[in-house]
Structure formats: structure tokens, C-alpha cells
Amino acid sequence: MPVRVTLDIMLARRKVRAKDLAAQVGISETQMSLLRTGKVKGMRFDTLSKLCLLLACQPGDIMEYDPAQGDLTKGED
């Protein structure tokens, strides 16, 4: 998947615990863990907005696009 979640980096920069952020965003610790490890295929804009608000960052600070990681034209999602 060419889009990677880099949430761990922002958590470290802001010195925020994933458990605390999950509670503030309103998602389970399991969902937060899946986000942090990149084992999700999508994210609600509402969740992304809350993450950005609470971490005082932009979406590009917690996600990155790496075209070398996959070619969407070959049917990957």
C-alpha cells in the first residue's frame, strides 16, 4: 500500500501515549494499535481530524505516500 500511517513518529514528537490519545479521539486501544502499525485499509475523516486537532498537526504529518510501496493501477487497494 503506497499510503503509510506514520502516527508513531508524531506520538513520539508530542510525547503522547497512544492509550491516552485513543481515549481522547474516542477509539479503542485496539483500533489505535492497528492505526499505529499500519494494519488498516482506511481511516474516517472524523478520526483523522481529531488526531490532527489533538496532535496539533496536519494529515501529512501522520501519513505519507510512497509510490514504491505499491502500484494502484495493478488492482491493489
Secondary structure by P-SEA (a helix, b strand, c coil): cccccaaaaaaaaacccaaaaaaaacccaaaaaaaaacccccccaaaaaaaaaaacccccccbbbbccccccccccc
